[in-house]
Every structure is written in structure tokens, then in C-alpha cells.
Amino acid sequence: MKQVSNVFLLPLTTQKVLYKKELIYIRKKGNKQHQHSIRFW
């Protein structure tokens, strides 16, 4: 039972971590683009 539950839990936790990393990456990317646009103008 533990192995089965781990198999189900692992993807969820990894997805959450990846999702958080993606959000942070998008935010950083967005901030950089925003700064560049300000410099450009």
C-alpha cells in the first residue's frame, strides 16, 4: 500500500514544484521584459 500511495503522491508533489518554478520563471521573465520596455522607451 505504501508503494502504491507513493506512486500517486510523487507526481503530484513534482507537479507542484514544477508549477511553482514555472510561475517564478514567468514572473522573472515578465519583470525583465517590463524593465527592457521601460529602458527602450
N, C-alpha and C positions, 0 to 999 in steps of 0.2 A: 504493500500500500504506500509506503514512504517513497519508493522509487517512482510509482505512478504519479503521486502528488507532485514530486519534484519535477517530473517531466512537464506537468501542466503549469507549475509555478515559474519555472525558469524562463520560458518565452515571455511571460507577462512582465517579469522584472526587467529583462533585457530590453523589451519594447519600451518600457517606461524610461529606462536610462537613455536609450537611443533617441526617444522623443524629446527628452529634456535637452540632450546635446544638440539636436536639430534646432530646437527653439532658440538656444543660446547662440548657435551659429547664425541663424537667420537674423537674430537681433543685432549681433556684431556686424554682419554683412550690411544690414539696413542702416545701422549707425554710420558705417564707413561711407556708404553711398550718399547718405544725407550730408555728411561732412564735405564730401567731394563736390556735391552740388552747390553747397554754400560757398566753397572756395572758387568754384567755377563762375558763380555769379558775382 
